[in-house]
Amino acid sequence: MKDVMFYKDFIGSIHYSTEDEIFFGKIEGIDDLVSFEGSSVEELKASFHEAVEDYLELCKLNQKEPQKAYKGNFNIRISPELHKQAVREATVKGISLNQFVESAIKEKVSASKNN
């Protein structure tokens, strides 16, 4: 499991530099580089929240829509055989491949939440 934290629908990565003895991270899932750091977990959290707020404010000042980490679409690479099996299952169920994949992901996510 990767160490991350969440604030206002943004994800922040968490890393530690043993050389500098400091926690650091960046906002994940956006094109802009927005980083933060802190010498304790509390400082890191506060710095992450401040970085998100600064990013949102900068976007507002520049009349730019803040980039959302998730747009609801993504590409995956799977074997041709698995692709074929998924299409067949979706067809048998009378749903699109998109709906089939979404259902499978929901099922897997729900199962992992219960563990």
Secondary structure, DSSP 8 states (H G I E B T S, - for coil): ---EEEETTEEEE-EEETTTTEEEEEEESSSS--EEEESSHHHHHHHHHHHHHHHHHHHHHTT-----S--S-------HHHHHHHHHHHHHHT--HHHHHHHHHHHHHHHHHT-
